[in-house]
Amino acid sequence: MNVRPISGASVDAHASEPAGALRRRTSRQRGRRGKAAVVVCGLLLAVTACGGGGSDSKSGSGKGKDSTQTGSQAGGRAESKQSQAVVTIAPKDGAKAVDTNGALKVSAAEGQLTEVRVEDADGTEIPGKITDAGASWTPSTHLAASTTYQVHAVAEDSEGRAAAEDSSFTTLTPQNTFIGEFTPEDGSKVGVGMPFSIRFTRGITAPEDVERAIKIRTEPAVDVEGHWFGNDRLDFRPEEYWKPGTKVTVDLDLDGVEGRDGVYGEQAKTVSFTIGRSQVSVVDVKKRTMEVERDGKVIRTIPVTTGKPGYDTWNGQMVITEQLTVTRMNGETVGYGGEYDIKDVPHAQRLTTSGTFIHGNYWGGDAFGNYNASHGCIGLRDVRGGYDSGVPAAWFFDNSMIGDVVVVKNSNDRIVDPDNGLNGWNMSWEKWTS
């Protein structure tokens, strides 16, 4: 630790000494806590008293008309004393492999802290608060891993005299790490139903620490809250769908966060995305229609086919999470054995992780608008190869984006699980925030 000297006046070491001057120098001490070096300059001033005539019998000097006075009668002796404040920094100066959370503390005895600055080699400052009436300071966030920090702290005693302390330490280098894989992508434009979802590569046992390291900023401002699904997924959303045009910025300050014992985050990243126009499409299973609503107005009604009896389509609010111009759909991947294997399904948009899509259907005949014939997906009329841009499936695909909402109602099945896809809208706000 370095003790920084505090001086009330500067002295030119090359200047000649005034007569009667007293000078005291103390050397700067390093690495010893509680020893402050103070340069004290005391200057005894000579003051000449001038008389107007002959010898002054009251002075008793009998040595002519000039006499010299010293001490308190003529300014006396001005001397600053060493501050009584003692600054203590933990960890100690030069410490290595310091924990990223809970190890950094600054305190003051016989005085009050007036300044604490902690920063890395790039000058990035760690925020913190002076508490306990100036007796202590603690950081308000965790530290990054494998990083050297400089600490400068100042305290004043009851007479306003300052004592300073400097220290440097390096945080640990973790052996085990995790990251968060997130959606949507940085710089993307998405629909009003898109949450910010992050899935961690390791199960998290300190969810509060991890969630605290993720900051969501929006313009215009809106309350955004997180909800954990299991120990490896965290989604953020507002209470209602986003307002079109909202700009969302996410700060992932996970570097140094201990997500589970001995496992630390290694991400420090900012992600931004923008909410596009509002599009919410409502599928009525009984009517076998879908109304596409854009910015509050129905712009098209499309005949559909949904899940047949025994394979009913989920009810609820579902968010489009993936768009595939063409894909293969095999019943074996969703537990339906060899009931179907279609290698060229056109205009497919994913609604659930378990395999619910809204997609083009070229094999359904006259089912659209007339009867439900699928294994749970929502089918729209299409042509094989998907080359016709005028068919309903192609139009809906071209006019949709990731984050748009498809609402299914009047099905005989239950409401889709909130974690089956990005479908947390099916959970009440009270439960989401509990």
Secondary structure, DSSP 8 states (H G I E B T S, - for coil): -EEE---SS---TTS---TTEEEE-----BS-TT-----EEEEE--EEEE-SSS--TTTT--S-SEEEE-GGGGT-EE-------EEEEES-TTEEEE-SSS--EEEEESSEEEEEEEEETT--B--EEEEGGGTEEEESS---TT-EEEEEEEEE-TTS-EEEEEEEEEE---SEEE-EEEES-TT-EE-TT--EEEEESS--S-HHHHHHTEEEEEES----EEEEETTTEEEEE-SS---TT-EEEEEEE-TT-EEETTEEE--EEEEEEEE---EEEEEETTTTEEEEEETTEEEEEEE-B-B-TTS---BEEEE--EEEEEEEEEGGGGT-TTS-EEEEEEEEEE--TTS-EEEEESS-TT-TTT---BSSSEEEE--TTS--TTSHHHHHHHT--TT-EEEEES-SS-B--TTTTT-GGGS-HHHHH-
